[in-house]
Amino acid sequence: MNRDLKITAIIGAAIAFSLAATGLWLLKCARQIEANQVVRAHQAEANRQAFEDLRNDRWKALMHDVQGQVRQKSIAKREHVLRQTLADEPYAQGAFIWVKGKGLVCSLEIPPDLAAKFPPDYSWKEKGQTPHPRALQEFDGHLVAWQRLQGNADKAIEVFGILIGKPEMLPFDDPENLPFDDPVVIRLTGYGLLCIALLLVVAVVWLLYHAAHKARLDALTKTNFVSLVSHELNTPLTAIIPYADMLRKGRLASEEDRQEAYSVIADESVRLKGLVAELLDFSRLERRTKKYTITDFDAAELVRSVVRLMRGRFPDGAPSVSAEGSLPVHADADAVKAILINLLDNAAKYAPGAPVEVVAEKGGCGVRVEVRDRGPGLSPEGLRNVFTRFWRADDSATASVGGFGLGLTIARSYARDMGGDLTVAARPGGGTVFTLELKEAGNG
């Protein structure tokens, strides 16, 4: 497993862990919010009950206590008593003293709009009748507890009162608030993050499994490749060594036998050199050390020269060429020549006796060279994998053909490194079409 993949897996696992932790924290927050809502509901209900108790009982005791302190005292002292009452009683919001003929002579914490509505000659009647000297009344939407006193000197009626707060104004022990308070949204978000974390874990596991599987396939491919290289390199040597040994020991008496031995040794040496060169080219491409000499040249002339060079590989008739005129391209001439030789050599090996056509023309954004044959063609799997390194068609028609399975891989790498491409397609009516695309000279 390579280092980048390990880093990716570690980062993915860390993100998954963070998402899962955040999701669990959100679920915990949702439960806390719901618990707080229950506490608030209980507290609100307790406040409502306390307020009802206040309406029924507490105001009477309050007014009785205050009455004993304000009787026979000056208004200033009575104001002090009322201020002290406001400070001691959490449900007392305001207080006042009203004197018949003088109106509101003292107003403590009474809303201005409410104080302005106290009439100067208010008779303190309830439903048209003078109520009990101690009463709890609704006054302009407010709840007022008041006590009426009878003065000794002028028999003037004096009233003092307390403005009682609403239930929500009573002391309330509010649980710790969170910056968000919708438990449904929080819970859905938490579950969503947990699902994402699970999917990420599955993706990381799949990535590791896929990488391990690919590593096993690569190891198997390399093992097979070593076996294939050993076999392919040994094949020419099995011909070279016996003939060289016979020549060295003088066992070939006739000149004809010696010439045949020289010919076999030369041919197999050339073949061996080609196999080694193919391995070296593949190694350079893998290490990205392949060097190209990019120039402008005539692709049509190069195509015609390659066909002439490969004429001997087609004993039943040389490929037909359609490359009229001049087709200037911007590429490496040696690399293009190597690509065309590989394509024509494959046509000779895999489609022996079948007609082969080479067509060079302008097309797309440059020059297109097509090598068309009428051979057995490739299966859908073959069309997908024909450029895969070490891949070789394994059927009765091609099992006897040697090679490493690197020729087309190298050819397409050459084409793409020069800014072009090499593609393959099934030919209508049977056969295969390989298309080499090259940059036109002067076009970028």
Backbone torsions as a table, in degrees:
resi	resn	phi	psi	omega
1	MET	NA	128.6	-175.8
2	ASN	-78.4	167.6	-173.7
3	ARG	-65.8	-40.9	-179.3
4	ASP	-61.3	-39.7	-179.7
5	LEU	-66.6	-38.8	177.4
6	LYS	-63.0	-43.0	179.0
7	ILE	-63.4	-42.4	178.5
8	THR	-61.2	-42.9	179.8
9	ALA	-64.6	-41.1	179.6
10	ILE	-64.8	-44.3	179.3
11	ILE	-63.3	-43.8	178.8
12	GLY	-61.3	-42.3	179.0
13	ALA	-65.1	-39.4	179.5
14	ALA	-65.0	-42.1	178.3
15	ILE	-64.1	-42.4	178.7
16	ALA	-61.4	-42.7	178.4
17	PHE	-62.7	-42.2	179.5
18	SER	-64.0	-43.1	179.3
19	LEU	-64.1	-42.2	179.5
20	ALA	-64.1	-43.4	179.3
21	ALA	-62.6	-42.1	178.3
22	THR	-64.2	-42.1	178.4
23	GLY	-61.4	-43.8	178.3
24	LEU	-64.5	-39.1	177.7
25	TRP	-62.9	-40.9	178.5
26	LEU	-64.5	-39.5	177.3
27	LEU	-63.6	-39.1	177.0
28	LYS	-64.2	-41.0	177.7
29	CYS	-62.0	-40.5	179.3
30	ALA	-61.4	-42.7	177.8
31	ARG	-64.7	-38.6	179.2
32	GLN	-65.2	-42.4	179.5
33	ILE	-62.9	-43.0	178.6
34	GLU	-62.9	-39.5	177.3
35	ALA	-64.2	-40.6	177.7
36	ASN	-63.2	-38.9	179.1
37	GLN	-64.1	-37.2	176.8
38	VAL	-65.0	-42.9	178.7
39	VAL	-61.4	-44.2	179.8
40	ARG	-62.5	-40.5	179.6
41	ALA	-62.9	-43.6	177.8
42	HIS	-64.1	-40.7	-179.6
43	GLN	-65.2	-42.1	179.2
44	ALA	-63.3	-40.9	178.6
45	GLU	-65.2	-39.8	176.8
46	ALA	-63.5	-38.9	177.9
47	ASN	-64.6	-42.0	178.9
48	ARG	-62.6	-41.6	178.9
49	GLN	-65.5	-41.0	177.9
50	ALA	-62.0	-39.4	179.4
51	PHE	-65.6	-39.5	176.8
52	GLU	-63.6	-41.2	176.6
53	ASP	-62.3	-38.8	178.4
54	LEU	-61.3	-43.9	179.5
55	ARG	-60.9	-35.3	-172.3
56	ASN	-89.4	-36.1	-169.9
57	ASP	-126.3	-50.5	-167.5
58	ARG	-61.8	-38.0	-175.5
59	TRP	-64.8	-31.6	179.6
60	LYS	-65.7	-47.0	179.0
61	ALA	-63.7	-39.3	179.4
62	LEU	-60.7	-50.1	-177.9
63	MET	-66.4	-32.9	177.3
64	HIS	-65.1	-42.4	179.6
65	ASP	-65.2	-44.4	-177.6
66	VAL	-66.9	-38.5	-178.2
67	GLN	-57.3	-42.9	-178.6
68	GLY	-64.8	-21.9	-177.2
69	GLN	-93.8	-26.8	-174.9
70	VAL	-94.4	-15.1	-178.1
71	ARG	-65.8	140.6	177.1
72	GLN	57.8	33.4	177.5
73	LYS	-126.2	161.2	178.9
74	SER	-71.2	163.8	-179.7
75	ILE	-62.1	-36.1	179.9
76	ALA	-63.3	-41.9	178.9
77	LYS	-69.3	-36.4	177.9
78	ARG	-65.9	-37.1	177.1
79	GLU	-62.3	-38.3	178.1
80	HIS	-63.1	-41.2	178.8
81	VAL	-62.5	-42.3	-179.5
82	LEU	-66.9	-38.5	177.1
83	ARG	-61.3	-42.3	178.8
84	GLN	-63.4	-37.1	177.8
85	THR	-63.7	-42.0	178.2
86	LEU	-62.4	-36.2	-178.1
87	ALA	-73.3	-30.7	-174.9
88	ASP	-90.1	-25.2	-174.5
89	GLU	-106.9	114.5	-177.1
90	PRO	-67.3	-22.5	-177.6
91	TYR	-92.9	-1.4	177.9
92	ALA	-91.4	114.1	-175.5
93	GLN	-94.7	-27.4	-177.8
94	GLY	-161.6	168.5	179.7
95	ALA	-147.5	160.5	-178.9
96	PHE	-155.1	160.4	170.0
97	ILE	-127.7	127.9	-178.6
98	TRP	-124.9	132.0	-179.0
99	VAL	-120.2	132.7	-179.9
100	LYS	-61.1	128.1	-178.8
101	GLY	91.9	-19.7	-179.8
102	LYS	-113.0	-17.9	-178.5
103	GLY	77.4	-144.9	-175.7
104	LEU	-82.9	105.5	-176.8
105	VAL	-95.8	-15.0	179.3
106	CYS	-148.7	127.7	-179.7
107	SER	-135.7	115.0	-178.6
108	LEU	-115.6	116.0	176.8
109	GLU	59.7	18.6	176.2
110	ILE	-82.5	130.0	177.9
111	PRO	-53.2	137.1	-177.5
112	PRO	-55.8	-39.9	-178.5
113	ASP	-65.9	-31.1	178.0
114	LEU	-76.6	-41.1	179.8
115	ALA	-61.6	-36.2	-179.3
116	ALA	-66.9	-19.5	-177.9
117	LYS	-89.8	-3.3	174.7
118	PHE	-71.3	117.7	-179.3
119	PRO	-75.6	150.7	-179.2
120	PRO	-66.0	-20.7	-179.4
121	ASP	-129.4	52.9	-176.5
122	TYR	-73.8	129.0	-174.7
123	SER	-91.8	-3.5	178.5
124	TRP	53.0	53.1	178.4
125	LYS	-103.0	149.2	177.8
126	GLU	-124.7	119.5	-176.9
127	LYS	56.3	39.8	175.5
128	GLY	82.7	-1.7	-177.8
129	GLN	-126.1	150.0	177.2
130	THR	-74.3	118.0	-175.5
131	PRO	-77.3	-176.2	177.1
132	HIS	-61.5	150.2	-178.9
133	PRO	-57.7	-20.7	175.3
134	ARG	-119.3	120.7	-172.6
135	ALA	-145.3	161.7	174.4
136	LEU	-124.7	114.0	-171.5
137	GLN	-129.6	156.2	168.7
138	GLU	-88.0	124.2	179.1
139	PHE	-128.9	107.1	178.2
140	ASP	54.0	43.8	177.7
141	GLY	83.2	1.9	179.3
142	HIS	-114.1	152.5	177.6
143	LEU	-96.8	121.0	-175.3
144	VAL	-123.4	126.2	170.7
145	ALA	-100.2	124.9	-176.6
146	TRP	-135.8	158.8	179.6
147	GLN	-131.9	131.9	-179.2
148	ARG	-101.5	133.8	178.5
149	LEU	-116.9	147.7	176.4
150	GLN	-102.8	119.1	179.5
151	GLY	-71.2	154.5	-178.2
152	ASN	-89.5	-34.4	-172.8
153	ALA	-79.8	-60.7	-175.1
154	ASP	-106.1	11.8	-179.8
155	LYS	54.7	23.7	-179.0
156	ALA	-77.8	144.7	178.3
157	ILE	-81.6	130.4	176.8
158	GLU	-123.0	135.4	-176.5
159	VAL	-124.6	132.8	168.4
160	PHE	-121.7	149.0	-175.0
161	GLY	-148.2	164.1	178.8
162	ILE	-123.6	131.0	173.9
163	LEU	-88.4	117.4	-174.1
164	ILE	-91.8	137.0	-177.3
165	GLY	-73.7	167.0	178.1
166	LYS	-83.9	167.7	-176.6
167	PRO	-56.5	-39.8	-176.8
168	GLU	-71.2	-10.5	178.2
169	MET	-86.3	-9.3	179.0
170	LEU	-71.0	160.6	179.9
171	PRO	-55.5	136.3	-174.8
172	PHE	-138.6	119.7	179.0
173	ASP	-88.7	87.6	-174.4
174	ASP	-79.5	128.0	176.0
175	PRO	-61.1	163.8	-179.9
176	GLU	-60.1	126.5	-179.5
177	ASN	-84.6	149.3	174.3
178	LEU	-104.8	158.6	-179.5
179	PRO	-66.9	-10.1	175.9
180	PHE	-138.1	150.7	-170.3
181	ASP	-139.1	16.3	177.2
182	ASP	-102.5	101.0	-174.7
183	PRO	-64.7	-28.6	-179.8
184	VAL	-65.6	-49.1	179.6
185	VAL	-63.0	-41.5	-179.3
186	ILE	-64.6	-43.3	-179.5
187	ARG	-64.3	-43.5	178.5
188	LEU	-62.6	-40.3	178.0
189	THR	-63.1	-42.7	178.9
190	GLY	-61.5	-47.4	177.8
191	TYR	-62.7	-37.1	178.0
192	GLY	-62.4	-43.3	178.6
193	LEU	-65.4	-37.0	177.3
194	LEU	-64.7	-40.2	177.8
195	CYS	-64.0	-42.6	178.4
196	ILE	-62.6	-42.0	178.6
197	ALA	-61.8	-41.3	178.9
198	LEU	-63.6	-44.0	178.5
199	LEU	-62.4	-38.5	179.5
200	LEU	-66.1	-39.3	177.2
201	VAL	-62.8	-43.6	177.9
202	VAL	-60.9	-41.7	179.5
203	ALA	-63.5	-41.7	179.5
204	VAL	-64.9	-43.1	178.8
205	VAL	-62.4	-43.4	178.9
206	TRP	-63.1	-40.8	179.6
207	LEU	-61.6	-44.2	179.6
208	LEU	-65.9	-41.4	178.2
209	TYR	-63.6	-44.8	179.9
210	HIS	-62.1	-40.8	179.4
211	ALA	-65.1	-42.1	178.7
212	ALA	-64.2	-41.2	178.5
213	HIS	-63.6	-42.3	179.0
214	LYS	-64.9	-38.1	178.4
215	ALA	-63.3	-40.2	177.6
216	ARG	-64.9	-41.3	178.8
217	LEU	-64.8	-40.6	178.7
218	ASP	-63.2	-41.4	178.6
219	ALA	-63.6	-41.9	177.7
220	LEU	-65.1	-40.3	178.9
221	THR	-62.9	-41.8	179.5
222	LYS	-66.0	-38.0	177.9
223	THR	-63.4	-45.3	178.0
224	ASN	-64.1	-36.8	-179.2
225	PHE	-65.5	-42.5	177.7
226	VAL	-60.4	-42.4	178.2
227	SER	-63.4	-41.6	-179.5
228	LEU	-65.9	-43.5	179.7
229	VAL	-61.8	-43.6	179.0
230	SER	-59.6	-43.0	-178.6
231	HIS	-66.8	-47.4	-175.8
232	GLU	-66.0	-38.8	179.6
233	LEU	-74.4	-28.2	-179.6
234	ASN	-74.7	-28.1	-176.8
235	THR	-59.3	-52.8	178.3
236	PRO	-66.9	-30.4	-179.9
237	LEU	-67.1	-32.9	179.4
238	THR	-66.6	-21.1	175.7
239	ALA	-91.1	-36.6	-176.2
240	ILE	-70.2	-46.3	-172.6
241	ILE	-62.7	-47.8	-179.7
242	PRO	-61.6	-44.2	-179.1
243	TYR	-66.3	-39.9	178.4
244	ALA	-64.4	-38.0	-179.9
245	ASP	-66.9	-41.1	178.9
246	MET	-65.9	-39.0	177.6
247	LEU	-65.5	-40.6	-179.2
248	ARG	-64.2	-36.3	-177.4
249	LYS	-91.1	0.4	177.2
250	GLY	70.2	30.2	-177.6
251	ARG	-83.9	-10.9	178.8
252	LEU	-99.0	103.1	-174.0
253	ALA	-78.9	-41.6	-173.9
254	SER	-84.4	152.4	178.0
255	GLU	-65.6	-35.0	-179.9
256	GLU	-63.1	-41.5	178.9
257	ASP	-66.9	-38.5	179.5
258	ARG	-66.5	-40.3	178.3
259	GLN	-64.1	-38.2	177.5
260	GLU	-63.8	-40.4	178.9
261	ALA	-64.6	-43.6	177.6
262	TYR	-59.2	-42.1	-178.3
263	SER	-64.5	-44.2	179.7
264	VAL	-63.9	-44.3	-179.4
265	ILE	-62.4	-42.2	-179.5
266	ALA	-65.4	-48.3	-178.5
267	ASP	-61.8	-45.5	-178.5
268	GLU	-70.3	-30.2	176.2
269	SER	-66.7	-42.3	176.8
270	VAL	-62.0	-42.1	178.8
271	ARG	-62.9	-43.2	179.5
272	LEU	-63.9	-40.4	178.0
273	LYS	-62.7	-39.8	178.9
274	GLY	-63.9	-40.2	178.8
275	LEU	-64.5	-42.7	178.9
276	VAL	-64.6	-41.2	179.1
277	ALA	-62.8	-38.2	178.7
278	GLU	-63.5	-42.5	178.0
279	LEU	-64.4	-40.5	179.1
280	LEU	-65.4	-41.1	178.0
281	ASP	-62.2	-44.1	179.7
282	PHE	-62.8	-40.4	179.2
283	SER	-63.7	-41.5	178.6
284	ARG	-64.9	-39.9	178.9
285	LEU	-65.9	-39.1	179.2
286	GLU	-65.7	-37.0	-179.0
287	ARG	-90.2	2.3	179.9
288	ARG	56.7	40.6	178.4
289	THR	-113.7	7.6	178.4
290	LYS	-68.0	130.9	-179.6
291	LYS	-107.6	140.3	-179.3
292	TYR	-121.2	149.5	173.5
293	THR	-112.0	96.8	-174.0
294	ILE	-86.6	122.1	178.2
295	THR	-140.5	175.5	173.4
296	ASP	-98.2	130.3	178.7
297	PHE	-151.1	171.7	-177.5
298	ASP	-90.8	111.2	-179.2
299	ALA	-67.4	-32.9	-178.8
300	ALA	-63.2	-44.0	-180.0
301	GLU	-66.6	-39.5	179.1
302	LEU	-63.9	-40.2	179.1
303	VAL	-62.2	-45.1	-179.2
304	ARG	-64.4	-38.7	-179.7
305	SER	-68.4	-37.6	178.9
306	VAL	-66.3	-39.4	179.1
307	VAL	-63.9	-40.0	177.8
308	ARG	-64.8	-39.7	-179.6
309	LEU	-63.9	-37.0	-175.5
310	MET	-92.4	7.9	-176.6
311	ARG	-57.9	-37.5	-178.1
312	GLY	-66.0	-18.3	179.5
313	ARG	-79.4	-6.4	-177.6
314	PHE	-123.2	80.6	-177.0
315	PRO	-64.1	-23.6	-178.4
316	ASP	-88.2	3.1	178.9
317	GLY	138.0	130.6	-177.8
318	ALA	-68.1	154.0	177.6
319	PRO	-61.0	145.4	174.2
320	SER	-79.1	145.2	-175.4
321	VAL	-120.9	133.5	172.7
322	SER	-126.4	91.7	-178.6
323	ALA	-147.6	68.9	-175.9
324	GLU	-82.9	149.0	175.9
325	GLY	75.1	-158.5	-178.3
326	SER	-113.1	136.3	179.1
327	LEU	-129.2	82.0	-177.5
328	PRO	-68.8	131.5	179.0
329	VAL	-128.7	163.4	179.5
330	HIS	-116.5	97.0	-174.1
331	ALA	-163.6	-173.6	175.8
332	ASP	-95.1	115.3	-174.8
333	ALA	-62.0	-40.8	-179.8
334	ASP	-64.9	-39.7	179.3
335	ALA	-66.7	-42.1	178.4
336	VAL	-63.8	-40.4	178.3
337	LYS	-62.7	-41.9	179.2
338	ALA	-63.6	-38.3	179.0
339	ILE	-63.5	-47.8	-177.5
340	LEU	-65.6	-38.7	178.1
341	ILE	-63.0	-41.0	178.9
342	ASN	-63.3	-44.1	-179.1
343	LEU	-64.5	-43.0	-179.8
344	LEU	-70.6	-35.6	178.0
345	ASP	-65.3	-40.0	176.6
346	ASN	-63.9	-39.3	178.8
347	ALA	-63.4	-38.8	179.6
348	ALA	-69.1	-34.8	-177.0
349	LYS	-80.3	-42.1	-172.0
350	TYR	-97.2	-13.8	177.1
351	ALA	-132.2	57.0	-177.4
352	PRO	-64.3	135.1	178.6
353	GLY	81.8	-11.7	-179.1
354	ALA	-86.5	146.2	179.2
355	PRO	-65.7	141.5	-179.9
356	VAL	-126.0	136.2	178.5
357	GLU	-121.7	141.0	174.8
358	VAL	-121.3	119.5	-176.6
359	VAL	-122.2	124.7	176.6
360	ALA	-119.1	128.4	-177.4
361	GLU	-160.1	166.1	174.1
362	LYS	-75.0	141.3	179.3
363	GLY	-168.6	144.6	-179.5
364	GLY	64.4	-125.1	-179.8
365	CYS	-103.8	13.0	-178.0
366	GLY	-165.0	-134.3	-178.4
367	VAL	-115.5	137.1	-179.2
368	ARG	-118.2	130.3	176.9
369	VAL	-118.3	122.1	-179.1
370	GLU	-113.8	135.6	173.7
371	VAL	-113.3	111.2	-174.7
372	ARG	-112.5	136.1	176.2
373	ASP	-132.3	167.3	177.6
374	ARG	-115.4	37.3	179.3
375	GLY	-79.2	-165.3	-178.2
376	PRO	-68.2	-15.0	179.1
377	GLY	77.4	-175.9	-178.6
378	LEU	-118.2	147.0	174.5
379	SER	-71.8	167.0	175.5
380	PRO	-55.0	-38.1	177.1
381	GLU	-65.1	-40.5	179.2
382	GLY	-64.4	-39.6	178.0
383	LEU	-62.9	-32.1	179.7
384	ARG	-77.3	-33.2	-169.8
385	ASN	-110.8	3.6	-171.8
386	VAL	-63.0	-26.9	179.3
387	PHE	-95.8	2.5	179.0
388	THR	-75.1	135.7	-176.7
389	ARG	-64.4	142.0	178.5
390	PHE	70.0	-0.3	-179.0
391	TRP	-80.8	136.5	176.8
392	ARG	-140.3	138.9	176.5
393	ALA	-65.0	129.9	-176.0
394	ASP	-115.5	76.7	175.4
395	ASP	-136.6	178.1	-173.5
396	SER	-64.1	-26.8	-176.4
397	ALA	-77.9	-23.4	-174.1
398	THR	-123.5	0.1	-174.8
399	ALA	-63.6	-28.7	-177.0
400	SER	-86.3	-3.6	-177.9
401	VAL	-85.3	127.1	-179.3
402	GLY	-82.9	179.1	179.0
403	GLY	128.4	165.3	-178.9
404	PHE	-91.6	-12.4	-173.5
405	GLY	78.4	27.8	-178.6
406	LEU	-114.5	-11.3	-172.9
407	GLY	-58.4	-51.5	-178.1
408	LEU	-71.8	-31.4	175.3
409	THR	-61.0	-46.1	178.6
410	ILE	-65.4	-42.0	-178.1
411	ALA	-61.1	-45.8	-179.4
412	ARG	-68.5	-35.3	176.5
413	SER	-61.5	-42.5	175.4
414	TYR	-56.3	-49.9	-175.6
415	ALA	-61.1	-44.3	-177.5
416	ARG	-72.6	-34.6	177.2
417	ASP	-63.6	-28.3	179.8
418	MET	-90.4	7.2	178.8
419	GLY	89.2	8.4	178.2
420	GLY	-112.5	-148.3	179.6
421	ASP	-163.6	162.5	175.9
422	LEU	-133.6	121.5	-177.0
423	THR	-127.7	168.0	-179.7
424	VAL	-136.1	149.8	177.7
425	ALA	-153.7	155.6	175.5
426	ALA	-73.7	138.8	-178.1
427	ARG	-90.5	128.9	177.1
428	PRO	-55.3	131.2	-178.3
429	GLY	92.2	-2.7	178.9
430	GLY	111.5	139.7	179.3
431	GLY	110.9	-168.7	-175.1
432	THR	-137.1	149.5	176.4
433	VAL	-125.6	119.1	171.9
434	PHE	-101.8	130.9	-176.3
435	THR	-119.0	120.2	176.4
436	LEU	-103.4	122.4	178.8
437	GLU	-108.8	130.9	-177.7
438	LEU	-127.1	155.0	177.1
439	LYS	-72.7	135.9	176.4
440	GLU	-77.0	140.6	179.9
441	ALA	-59.7	135.4	-179.1
442	GLY	81.8	-2.8	-179.6
443	ASN	-106.3	76.8	-178.8
444	GLY	75.4	NA	NA
